[in-house]
Amino acid sequence: MATAPDVPVDAAALDAPAAPGADATARPGVSAAVLDGVRQTLGEARRLSARLASVLAPEGFLVDELLILETLQRRPGLTMTELHEEVLADKATLGRRIDGLSTRALVFREVDATDRRVLRVYLSRRGAEELSRLAALLAEPFAD
């Protein structure tokens, strides 16, 4: 997964007093336009997540669970660390979600063939069927 590039920061500017009339919350090296873009992106992500949740909740699913199922369909056999990097859920939450999906027979874990310490996670046939059903449910509300 790609990481954001480092933004150069002038170390002397960190200790310098703000110019009169300057935004006291602005960070050196980060323009207001960048921060506005981040706010807008996060706001859009929250709105989209809420829309997804409103469709998934009556079906007994969480947005995280949908992301896990879809990721495992695209990339079967990920380790928990790899899945964590793809789904962007913290490791404790991811573990709980995988436990719940496993209990519902939507995913399963297998010991890695070359390293028995590693568990790989796969989408089950039932999980693939549920993912297809959810995709059909989401197609209409997200057609725009």
DSSP file (Angstrom, degrees, kcal/mol; ACC not computed):
  #  RESIDUE AA STRUCTURE BP1 BP2  ACC     N-H-->O    O-->H-N    N-H-->O    O-->H-N    TCO  KAPPA ALPHA  PHI   PSI    X-CA   Y-CA   Z-CA
    1    1 A M              0   0    0      0, 0.0     2,-0.1     0, 0.0    85,-0.0   0.000 360.0 360.0 360.0 134.0    0.0    0.0    0.0
    2    2 A A        -     0   0    0      1,-0.0     2,-0.3     3,-0.0     0, 0.0  -0.434 360.0-145.2 -74.4 145.5    1.4    3.4   -1.0
    3    3 A T        -     0   0    0     -2,-0.1     3,-0.1     1,-0.0    -1,-0.0  -0.780  26.7 -96.6-107.8 157.1    2.0    5.9    1.7
    4    4 A A        -     0   0    0     -2,-0.3     3,-0.1     1,-0.1    -1,-0.0  -0.438  46.6-106.0 -68.8 142.1    1.6    9.7    1.4
    5    5 A P        -     0   0    0      0, 0.0     2,-0.1     0, 0.0    -1,-0.1  -0.355  39.6 -98.8 -67.6 150.9    4.8   11.5    0.6
    6    6 A D        -     0   0    0     -3,-0.1    -3,-0.0     1,-0.1     0, 0.0  -0.460  31.2-134.2 -68.3 140.0    6.4   13.5    3.4
    7    7 A V        -     0   0    0     -2,-0.1     2,-0.1    -3,-0.1    23,-0.1  -0.863  24.6-119.3 -95.2 122.9    5.6   17.2    3.3
    8    8 A P        -     0   0    0      0, 0.0     2,-0.4     0, 0.0    -1,-0.0  -0.393  31.5-164.0 -64.6 137.0    8.8   19.2    3.9
    9    9 A V        -     0   0    0     -2,-0.1     2,-0.8    20,-0.0    20,-0.1  -0.984  21.1-127.9-125.6 131.8    8.5   21.4    7.0
   10   10 A D    >>  -     0   0    0     -2,-0.4     4,-0.9     1,-0.2     3,-0.7  -0.695  17.8-154.8 -77.4 110.6   10.8   24.3    7.8
   11   11 A A  H >> S+     0   0    0     -2,-0.8     3,-0.7     1,-0.3     4,-0.6   0.850  92.5  54.8 -59.2 -36.6   11.9   23.5   11.4
   12   12 A A  H >> S+     0   0    0      1,-0.2     4,-0.8     2,-0.2     3,-0.7   0.841 101.6  59.3 -66.1 -31.4   12.6   27.2   12.2
   13   13 A A  H <4 S+     0   0    0     -3,-0.7    -1,-0.2     1,-0.2    -2,-0.2   0.752  92.6  67.8 -69.9 -22.4    9.0   28.0   11.2
   14   14 A L  H << S+     0   0    0     -4,-0.9    -1,-0.2    -3,-0.7    -2,-0.2   0.855 108.9  35.6 -65.3 -33.5    7.7   25.6   13.9
   15   15 A D  H << S+     0   0    0     -3,-0.7    -1,-0.2    -4,-0.6    -2,-0.2   0.548  95.9 104.3 -95.7  -8.9    9.0   27.9   16.6
   16   16 A A  S  < S-     0   0    0     -4,-0.8     3,-0.1    -3,-0.1     2,-0.1  -0.462  78.2-109.5 -75.1 143.7    8.3   31.2   14.8
   17   17 A P        -     0   0    0      0, 0.0    -1,-0.1     0, 0.0    -2,-0.1  -0.394  41.4 -97.1 -69.0 151.0    5.3   33.2   16.0
   18   18 A A        -     0   0    0      1,-0.1     3,-0.1     4,-0.1     6,-0.1  -0.370  41.1-105.8 -67.8 146.0    2.4   33.4   13.6
   19   19 A A    >   -     0   0    0      1,-0.1     3,-2.4     4,-0.1    -1,-0.1  -0.398  49.8 -84.3 -67.7 148.8    2.1   36.4   11.4
   20   20 A P  T 3  S+     0   0    0      0, 0.0    -1,-0.1     0, 0.0     3,-0.1  -0.323 118.2  13.8 -55.8 131.7   -0.6   38.9   12.4
   21   21 A G  T 3  S+     0   0    0      1,-0.3     2,-0.1    -3,-0.1    -2,-0.1   0.410  96.6 135.8  83.5  -2.5   -3.9   37.9   10.9
   22   22 A A    <   -     0   0    0     -3,-2.4     2,-0.6     1,-0.1    -1,-0.3  -0.437  68.7 -97.9 -77.9 153.4   -2.6   34.4   10.0
   23   23 A D    >   -     0   0    0      1,-0.2     3,-1.1    -2,-0.1    -1,-0.1  -0.602  29.6-153.7 -70.6 116.3   -4.6   31.3   10.8
   24   24 A A  T 3  S+     0   0    0     -2,-0.6    -1,-0.2     1,-0.3    -2,-0.0   0.701  91.5  55.2 -68.0 -19.5   -3.3   30.0   14.1
   25   25 A T  T 3  S+     0   0    0      2,-0.1    -1,-0.3    -3,-0.0     2,-0.1   0.581  82.1 109.3 -90.9  -9.8   -4.4   26.4   13.2
   26   26 A A    <   -     0   0    0     -3,-1.1     5,-0.1     1,-0.1     6,-0.0  -0.373  63.7-135.7 -67.9 144.4   -2.5   26.2    9.9
   27   27 A R    >   -     0   0    0      3,-0.4     3,-1.9    -2,-0.1    -1,-0.1  -0.815  24.6-104.4-100.6 139.3    0.5   24.0    9.8
   28   28 A P  T 3  S+     0   0    0      0, 0.0     3,-0.1     0, 0.0    -1,-0.0  -0.366 107.0  18.7 -57.9 138.0    3.8   25.0    8.2
   29   29 A G  T 3  S+     0   0    0      1,-0.1     2,-0.5   -20,-0.1   -20,-0.0   0.339 106.1  94.3  84.1  -8.0    4.2   23.3    4.8
   30   30 A V    <   -     0   0    0     -3,-1.9    -3,-0.4   -23,-0.1    -1,-0.1  -0.963  67.9-142.8-121.3 117.6    0.5   22.5    4.5
   31   31 A S     >  -     0   0    0     -2,-0.5     4,-2.1     1,-0.1     5,-0.2  -0.332  21.7-117.4 -77.1 159.2   -1.6   24.9    2.6
   32   32 A A  H  > S+     0   0    0      1,-0.2     4,-2.8     2,-0.2     5,-0.2   0.849 116.7  58.8 -60.8 -34.1   -5.2   25.7    3.4
   33   33 A A  H  > S+     0   0    0      2,-0.2     4,-2.2     1,-0.2    -1,-0.2   0.899 105.3  48.4 -64.1 -39.7   -6.2   24.2    0.1
   34   34 A V  H  > S+     0   0    0      2,-0.2     4,-2.3     1,-0.2    -2,-0.2   0.938 113.1  47.2 -64.6 -46.4   -4.7   20.9    1.0
   35   35 A L  H  X S+     0   0    0     -4,-2.1     4,-2.6     1,-0.2    -2,-0.2   0.896 111.4  50.9 -63.3 -40.0   -6.4   20.9    4.4
   36   36 A D  H  X S+     0   0    0     -4,-2.8     4,-2.6     2,-0.2    -1,-0.2   0.899 109.6  51.3 -62.6 -39.8   -9.7   21.8    2.8
   37   37 A G  H  X S+     0   0    0     -4,-2.2     4,-2.5     2,-0.2    -2,-0.2   0.896 110.0  48.9 -63.1 -40.7   -9.2   19.0    0.3
   38   38 A V  H  X S+     0   0    0     -4,-2.3     4,-2.8     2,-0.2     5,-0.2   0.935 111.7  49.2 -64.1 -46.3   -8.6   16.6    3.2
   39   39 A R  H  X S+     0   0    0     -4,-2.6     4,-2.5     1,-0.2    -2,-0.2   0.923 112.9  47.7 -58.5 -44.7  -11.7   17.8    5.0
   40   40 A Q  H  X S+     0   0    0     -4,-2.6     4,-2.5     2,-0.2    -1,-0.2   0.922 112.7  48.0 -64.1 -44.3  -13.8   17.4    1.9
   41   41 A T  H  X S+     0   0    0     -4,-2.5     4,-2.4     2,-0.2    -2,-0.2   0.924 113.1  47.6 -63.1 -45.0  -12.5   13.9    1.2
   42   42 A L  H  X S+     0   0    0     -4,-2.8     4,-2.4     2,-0.2    -1,-0.2   0.896 111.5  51.3 -63.9 -39.7  -13.1   12.8    4.7
   43   43 A G  H  X S+     0   0    0     -4,-2.5     4,-2.3    -5,-0.2    -2,-0.2   0.918 111.1  47.4 -62.4 -43.8  -16.6   14.3    4.7
   44   44 A E  H  X S+     0   0    0     -4,-2.5     4,-2.6     1,-0.2    -2,-0.2   0.900 111.4  51.4 -64.3 -40.3  -17.4   12.5    1.4
   45   45 A A  H  X S+     0   0    0     -4,-2.4     4,-2.5     2,-0.2    -2,-0.2   0.905 110.4  48.8 -63.3 -41.2  -16.0    9.2    2.8
   46   46 A R  H  X S+     0   0    0     -4,-2.4     4,-2.3     2,-0.2    -2,-0.2   0.913 112.1  48.4 -65.2 -42.2  -18.2    9.6    6.0
   47   47 A R  H  X S+     0   0    0     -4,-2.3     4,-2.2     2,-0.2    -2,-0.2   0.920 113.4  47.1 -64.2 -42.8  -21.3   10.3    3.9
   48   48 A L  H  X S+     0   0    0     -4,-2.6     4,-2.7     2,-0.2    -2,-0.2   0.911 111.5  51.1 -64.5 -42.4  -20.6    7.3    1.6
   49   49 A S  H  X S+     0   0    0     -4,-2.5     4,-2.8     1,-0.2    -1,-0.2   0.897 109.6  50.4 -61.9 -40.6  -20.0    5.0    4.6
   50   50 A A  H  X S+     0   0    0     -4,-2.3     4,-2.0     2,-0.2    -1,-0.2   0.896 110.6  49.6 -65.2 -39.8  -23.2    6.1    6.2
   51   51 A R  H  X S+     0   0    0     -4,-2.2     4,-1.1     2,-0.2    -2,-0.2   0.929 112.4  47.5 -63.6 -44.9  -25.1    5.4    3.0
   52   52 A L  H >X S+     0   0    0     -4,-2.7     4,-2.7     1,-0.2     3,-0.8   0.940 111.0  51.4 -59.5 -47.5  -23.5    1.9    2.8
   53   53 A A  H 3X S+     0   0    0     -4,-2.8     4,-2.8     1,-0.2    -1,-0.2   0.861 103.9  58.0 -59.8 -37.1  -24.3    1.3    6.4
   54   54 A S  H 3< S+     0   0    0     -4,-2.0    -1,-0.2     1,-0.2    -2,-0.2   0.802 114.1  38.1 -66.4 -27.7  -28.0    2.2    5.9
   55   55 A V  H << S+     0   0    0     -4,-1.1     4,-0.4    -3,-0.8    -2,-0.2   0.845 120.5  44.9 -86.5 -38.8  -28.3   -0.5    3.2
   56   56 A L  H ><>S+     0   0    0     -4,-2.7     5,-1.9     1,-0.2     3,-1.3   0.860  98.9  68.6 -76.4 -36.5  -26.1   -3.1    4.9
   57   57 A A  G ><5S+     0   0    0     -4,-2.8     3,-1.9     1,-0.3    -1,-0.2   0.892  97.0  51.6 -55.5 -46.8  -27.4   -2.9    8.5
   58   58 A P  G 3 5S+     0   0    0      0, 0.0    -1,-0.3     0, 0.0    -2,-0.2   0.756 109.4  53.2 -63.0 -19.5  -30.9   -4.4    7.7
   59   59 A E  G < 5S-     0   0    0     -3,-1.3    -2,-0.2    -4,-0.4    -3,-0.1   0.449 121.8-108.8 -91.1  -1.9  -29.0   -7.3    6.1
   60   60 A G  T < 5S+     0   0    0     -3,-1.9     2,-0.3    -4,-0.4    -3,-0.2   0.750  78.5 120.5  82.5  25.0  -26.9   -7.9    9.2
   61   61 A F      < -     0   0    0     -5,-1.9    -1,-0.3    -8,-0.1     2,-0.3  -0.887  50.6-144.6-123.5 153.8  -23.6   -6.6    7.8
   62   62 A L     >  -     0   0    0     -2,-0.3     4,-2.0    -3,-0.1     5,-0.2  -0.760  30.7-113.8-106.7 158.7  -21.2   -3.8    8.6
   63   63 A V  H  > S+     0   0    0     -2,-0.3     4,-2.4     1,-0.2     5,-0.2   0.910 118.2  55.5 -58.7 -43.0  -19.2   -1.8    6.1
   64   64 A D  H  > S+     0   0    0      1,-0.2     4,-2.3     2,-0.2    -1,-0.2   0.901 106.3  51.4 -55.4 -42.4  -16.0   -3.4    7.4
   65   65 A E  H  > S+     0   0    0      2,-0.2     4,-2.7     1,-0.2    -1,-0.2   0.899 108.2  50.7 -65.2 -41.0  -17.4   -6.8    6.7
   66   66 A L  H  X S+     0   0    0     -4,-2.0     4,-2.7     1,-0.2     5,-0.2   0.928 110.6  50.0 -60.0 -45.0  -18.3   -5.8    3.1
   67   67 A L  H  X S+     0   0    0     -4,-2.4     4,-2.3     1,-0.2    -2,-0.2   0.887 111.0  49.4 -62.2 -39.1  -14.8   -4.5    2.6
   68   68 A I  H  X S+     0   0    0     -4,-2.3     4,-2.6     2,-0.2     5,-0.2   0.949 112.3  46.7 -64.4 -49.4  -13.3   -7.8    3.9
   69   69 A L  H  X S+     0   0    0     -4,-2.7     4,-1.6     1,-0.2    -2,-0.2   0.924 114.7  46.8 -60.1 -45.1  -15.5  -10.0    1.7
   70   70 A E  H  X S+     0   0    0     -4,-2.7     4,-1.9    -5,-0.2    -1,-0.2   0.902 112.4  50.2 -65.5 -40.6  -14.8   -7.9   -1.4
   71   71 A T  H  X S+     0   0    0     -4,-2.3     4,-3.0    -5,-0.2    -2,-0.2   0.910 110.1  49.8 -64.2 -42.8  -11.1   -7.8   -0.7
   72   72 A L  H  < S+     0   0    0     -4,-2.6    51,-0.4     1,-0.2    -1,-0.2   0.784 107.5  55.1 -69.4 -25.9  -10.9  -11.6   -0.2
   73   73 A Q  H  < S+     0   0    0     -4,-1.6    -1,-0.2    -5,-0.2    -2,-0.2   0.918 115.7  38.0 -68.6 -42.4  -12.8  -12.1   -3.4
   74   74 A R  H  < S+     0   0    0     -4,-1.9    -2,-0.2     1,-0.2    -1,-0.2   0.861 133.2  24.4 -73.7 -36.9  -10.2  -10.0   -5.3
   75   75 A R  S >< S-     0   0    0     -4,-3.0     3,-0.6    -5,-0.2    -1,-0.2  -0.662  80.4-165.1-134.7  76.5   -7.2  -11.4   -3.3
   76   76 A P  T 3   +     0   0    0      0, 0.0    46,-0.2     0, 0.0    -3,-0.1  -0.266  67.7  28.2 -63.8 147.5   -7.8  -14.8   -1.8
   77   77 A G  T 3  S+     0   0    0     44,-1.5    45,-0.2     1,-0.2     2,-0.1   0.747  75.7 164.1  80.5  25.8   -5.6  -16.1    0.9
   78   78 A L  E <   -A  121   0A   0     43,-0.9    43,-2.8    -3,-0.6    -1,-0.2  -0.423  36.4-122.3 -71.9 150.3   -4.4  -12.9    2.5
   79   79 A T  E  >  -A  120   0A   0     41,-0.2     4,-2.6    -2,-0.1     5,-0.2  -0.397  32.3-103.6 -77.5 169.0   -2.7  -13.0    5.9
   80   80 A M  H  > S+     0   0    0     39,-0.6     4,-2.5     1,-0.2     5,-0.1   0.884 123.8  52.3 -63.4 -37.1   -4.3  -10.9    8.6
   81   81 A T  H  > S+     0   0    0      2,-0.2     4,-1.9     1,-0.2    -1,-0.2   0.927 111.1  46.2 -64.5 -44.4   -1.5   -8.3    8.2
   82   82 A E  H  > S+     0   0    0      2,-0.2     4,-1.7     1,-0.2    -2,-0.2   0.902 113.5  49.1 -64.2 -41.0   -2.1   -8.1    4.5
   83   83 A L  H  X S+     0   0    0     -4,-2.6     4,-2.9     1,-0.2     5,-0.3   0.898 107.7  55.1 -65.1 -40.5   -5.9   -7.9    5.0
   84   84 A H  H  X S+     0   0    0     -4,-2.5     4,-1.9     1,-0.2     5,-0.4   0.907 108.5  48.7 -56.6 -44.2   -5.3   -5.2    7.6
   85   85 A E  H  < S+     0   0    0     -4,-1.9    -1,-0.2     1,-0.2    -2,-0.2   0.841 115.6  43.7 -67.5 -33.9   -3.4   -3.1    5.0
   86   86 A E  H  < S+     0   0    0     -4,-1.7    -2,-0.2    -5,-0.1    -1,-0.2   0.900 120.8  36.9 -76.7 -43.1   -6.1   -3.6    2.4
   87   87 A V  H  < S-     0   0    0     -4,-2.9    -2,-0.2    -5,-0.1    -3,-0.2   0.717  92.4-140.1 -87.8 -23.3   -9.2   -2.9    4.6
   88   88 A L     <  +     0   0    0     -4,-1.9     2,-0.3    -5,-0.3    -3,-0.1   0.762  54.0 136.4  66.1  27.2   -7.6   -0.2    6.8
   89   89 A A        -     0   0    0     -5,-0.4    -1,-0.3    -6,-0.2    -2,-0.1  -0.785  63.7-101.0 -97.1 148.6   -9.3   -1.5    9.9
   90   90 A D     >  -     0   0    0     -2,-0.3     4,-2.8     1,-0.1     5,-0.2  -0.314  36.1-109.5 -66.4 158.1   -7.3   -1.7   13.1
   91   91 A K  H  > S+     0   0    0      1,-0.2     4,-2.4     2,-0.2     5,-0.2   0.844 115.5  51.1 -62.3 -38.1   -6.0   -5.2   13.9
   92   92 A A  H  > S+     0   0    0      2,-0.2     4,-2.0     1,-0.2    -1,-0.2   0.937 113.7  44.8 -65.2 -45.6   -8.3   -5.8   16.9
   93   93 A T  H  > S+     0   0    0      1,-0.2     4,-2.7     2,-0.2    -2,-0.2   0.923 112.2  52.5 -62.9 -44.1  -11.4   -4.8   14.9
   94   94 A L  H  X S+     0   0    0     -4,-2.8     4,-2.7     1,-0.2     5,-0.2   0.915 107.8  51.6 -59.3 -43.5  -10.3   -6.9   11.9
   95   95 A G  H  X S+     0   0    0     -4,-2.4     4,-2.4     1,-0.2    -1,-0.2   0.913 111.0  47.4 -60.0 -43.1   -9.8   -9.9   14.2
   96   96 A R  H  X S+     0   0    0     -4,-2.0     4,-2.5     2,-0.2    -2,-0.2   0.908 112.4  49.8 -64.3 -41.7  -13.4   -9.5   15.6
   97   97 A R  H  X S+     0   0    0     -4,-2.7     4,-2.7     2,-0.2     5,-0.2   0.918 111.4  47.9 -64.8 -42.8  -14.8   -9.1   12.1
   98   98 A I  H  X S+     0   0    0     -4,-2.7     4,-2.5     2,-0.2    -1,-0.2   0.909 110.8  52.2 -64.5 -41.2  -13.0  -12.2   10.8
   99   99 A D  H  X S+     0   0    0     -4,-2.4     4,-2.4    -5,-0.2    -2,-0.2   0.937 112.5  45.4 -57.7 -47.0  -14.2  -14.2   13.8
  100  100 A G  H  X S+     0   0    0     -4,-2.5     4,-1.6     1,-0.2    -2,-0.2   0.908 114.0  47.4 -65.1 -42.5  -17.8  -13.1   13.1
  101  101 A L  H  <>S+     0   0    0     -4,-2.7     5,-3.1     1,-0.2     6,-0.8   0.862 112.4  50.9 -67.0 -34.8  -17.6  -13.8    9.4
  102  102 A S  H ><5S+     0   0    0     -4,-2.5     3,-1.8     3,-0.2    -2,-0.2   0.904 106.6  53.6 -67.8 -41.9  -16.0  -17.2   10.1
  103  103 A T  H 3<5S+     0   0    0     -4,-2.4    -1,-0.2     1,-0.3    -2,-0.2   0.853 109.5  49.1 -59.7 -34.9  -18.8  -18.0   12.6
  104  104 A R  T 3<5S-     0   0    0     -4,-1.6    -1,-0.3    -5,-0.2    -2,-0.2   0.342 116.4-118.9 -86.9   6.5  -21.3  -17.3    9.8
  105  105 A A  T < 5S+     0   0    0     -3,-1.8    22,-0.4     2,-0.2    21,-0.3   0.789  81.5 120.7  61.6  31.8  -19.3  -19.5    7.4
  106  106 A L  S   <S+     0   0    0     -5,-3.1    18,-2.2     1,-0.2     2,-0.3   0.693  78.3  17.2 -96.0 -23.4  -18.6  -16.6    5.1
  107  107 A V  E     -B  123   0A   0     -6,-0.8     2,-0.3    16,-0.3    16,-0.2  -0.935  68.3-160.1-137.5 162.5  -14.8  -16.8    5.4
  108  108 A F  E     -B  122   0A   0     14,-2.3    14,-2.9    -2,-0.3     2,-0.4  -0.986  11.9-133.3-143.6 156.7  -12.4  -19.5    6.6
  109  109 A R  E     -B  121   0A   0     -2,-0.3     2,-0.4    12,-0.2    12,-0.2  -0.837  19.0-174.2-109.0 144.8   -8.8  -19.6    7.8
  110  110 A E  E     -B  120   0A   0     10,-2.6    10,-3.4    -2,-0.4     2,-0.3  -0.991  30.6-110.1-135.2 146.7   -6.1  -22.1    6.7
  111  111 A V  E     -B  119   0A   0     -2,-0.4     8,-0.2     8,-0.2     5,-0.1  -0.564  45.9-102.7 -71.9 136.2   -2.6  -22.6    7.9
  112  112 A D        -     0   0    0      6,-3.2     6,-0.1     3,-0.6    -1,-0.1  -0.325  23.2-132.3 -60.7 139.9   -0.1  -21.5    5.3
  113  113 A A  S    S+     0   0    0      1,-0.2     3,-0.2    -3,-0.1    -1,-0.1   0.813 103.2  32.9 -66.4 -31.7    1.5  -24.4    3.4
  114  114 A T  S    S+     0   0    0      1,-0.3     2,-0.4     4,-0.0    -1,-0.2   0.687 126.8  34.9-100.9 -20.5    5.1  -23.2    3.8
  115  115 A D    >   -     0   0    0      3,-0.1     3,-2.2     1,-0.1    -3,-0.6  -0.861  62.1-165.1-138.4 101.4    4.9  -21.5    7.2
  116  116 A R  T 3  S+     0   0    0     -2,-0.4    -1,-0.1     1,-0.3    -3,-0.1   0.589  86.6  67.1 -66.5  -9.5    2.6  -23.1    9.7
  117  117 A R  T 3  S+     0   0    0     -6,-0.1     2,-0.4     2,-0.0    -1,-0.3   0.666  89.1  81.7 -79.4 -16.8    2.7  -20.0   11.9
  118  118 A V    <   -     0   0    0     -3,-2.2    -6,-3.2    -6,-0.1     2,-0.4  -0.761  64.7-157.3 -98.4 131.4    0.8  -18.0    9.3
  119  119 A L  E     - B   0 111A   0     -2,-0.4   -39,-0.6    -8,-0.2     2,-0.4  -0.895   7.4-157.7-103.5 135.8   -2.9  -18.1    8.9
  120  120 A R  E     -AB  79 110A   0    -10,-3.4   -10,-2.6    -2,-0.4     2,-0.4  -0.883   8.7-140.5-111.5 146.0   -4.5  -17.2    5.5
  121  121 A V  E     -AB  78 109A   0    -43,-2.8   -44,-1.5    -2,-0.4   -43,-0.9  -0.884  19.8-175.9-112.3 136.5   -8.1  -16.1    5.1
  122  122 A Y  E     - B   0 108A   0    -14,-2.9   -14,-2.3    -2,-0.4     2,-0.4  -0.930  29.4-114.4-130.0 151.8  -10.3  -17.1    2.3
  123  123 A L  E     - B   0 107A   0    -51,-0.4   -16,-0.3    -2,-0.3     2,-0.1  -0.729  35.9-138.0 -80.6 129.4  -13.8  -16.3    1.1
  124  124 A S     >  -     0   0    0    -18,-2.2     4,-2.4    -2,-0.4     5,-0.2  -0.341  24.7-105.2 -80.9 169.6  -16.1  -19.3    1.3
  125  125 A R  H  > S+     0   0    0      1,-0.2     4,-2.1     2,-0.2     5,-0.2   0.917 126.2  50.0 -59.8 -42.4  -18.6  -20.3   -1.3
  126  126 A R  H  > S+     0   0    0    -21,-0.3     4,-2.5     1,-0.2    -1,-0.2   0.896 108.8  52.4 -63.1 -39.4  -21.3  -19.0    1.0
  127  127 A G  H  > S+     0   0    0    -22,-0.4     4,-2.5     1,-0.2    -2,-0.2   0.890 108.2  50.7 -62.5 -40.0  -19.4  -15.7    1.5
  128  128 A A  H  X S+     0   0    0     -4,-2.4     4,-2.1     2,-0.2    -1,-0.2   0.888 110.5  49.7 -64.8 -39.0  -19.1  -15.3   -2.3
  129  129 A E  H  X S+     0   0    0     -4,-2.1     4,-2.2     2,-0.2    -2,-0.2   0.919 112.0  47.5 -65.9 -43.2  -22.9  -15.8   -2.6
  130  130 A E  H  X S+     0   0    0     -4,-2.5     4,-2.9     1,-0.2     5,-0.2   0.904 110.2  52.8 -63.8 -41.1  -23.6  -13.3    0.1
  131  131 A L  H  X S+     0   0    0     -4,-2.5     4,-2.5     2,-0.2    -1,-0.2   0.906 109.3  49.1 -61.8 -41.3  -21.2  -10.8   -1.5
  132  132 A S  H  X S+     0   0    0     -4,-2.1     4,-2.0     2,-0.2    -1,-0.2   0.907 111.8  49.3 -62.9 -41.8  -23.1  -11.2   -4.8
  133  133 A R  H  X S+     0   0    0     -4,-2.2     4,-2.0     2,-0.2    -2,-0.2   0.924 112.5  47.1 -63.7 -44.4  -26.4  -10.6   -3.1
  134  134 A L  H  X S+     0   0    0     -4,-2.9     4,-2.4     1,-0.2    -2,-0.2   0.893 108.8  54.8 -64.9 -39.3  -25.1   -7.5   -1.3
  135  135 A A  H  X S+     0   0    0     -4,-2.5     4,-1.2     1,-0.2    -1,-0.2   0.896 108.3  49.2 -60.9 -39.5  -23.6   -6.2   -4.5
  136  136 A A  H  X S+     0   0    0     -4,-2.0     4,-0.7     1,-0.2    -1,-0.2   0.903 111.1  49.6 -66.4 -40.5  -27.0   -6.5   -6.1
  137  137 A L  H  < S+     0   0    0     -4,-2.0     3,-0.3     1,-0.2    -2,-0.2   0.869 114.0  45.8 -63.8 -36.3  -28.7   -4.7   -3.2
  138  138 A L  H  X S+     0   0    0     -4,-2.4     4,-1.6     1,-0.2    -1,-0.2   0.677  94.4  79.4 -81.8 -17.8  -26.1   -1.9   -3.4
  139  139 A A  H  < S+     0   0    0     -4,-1.2    -1,-0.2    -5,-0.2    -2,-0.2   0.908  95.3  43.8 -59.6 -44.8  -26.3   -1.5   -7.1
  140  140 A E  T >< S+     0   0    0     -4,-0.7     3,-1.5    -3,-0.3     4,-0.3   0.958 114.2  45.1 -70.4 -51.9  -29.5    0.6   -7.1
  141  141 A P  T 34 S+     0   0    0      0, 0.0     3,-0.3     0, 0.0    -1,-0.2   0.765 121.2  41.7 -65.0 -21.3  -28.8    3.0   -4.2
  142  142 A F  T 3< S+     0   0    0     -4,-1.6    -2,-0.2     1,-0.2    -3,-0.1   0.093  79.8 106.5-112.9  22.7  -25.3    3.6   -5.6
  143  143 A A    <         0   0    0     -3,-1.5    -1,-0.2     1,-0.2    -3,-0.1   0.754 360.0 360.0 -70.8 -24.1  -26.2    3.8   -9.3
  144  144 A D              0   0    0     -3,-0.3    -1,-0.2    -4,-0.3    -2,-0.1   0.489 360.0 360.0 -80.3 360.0  -25.7    7.6   -9.3
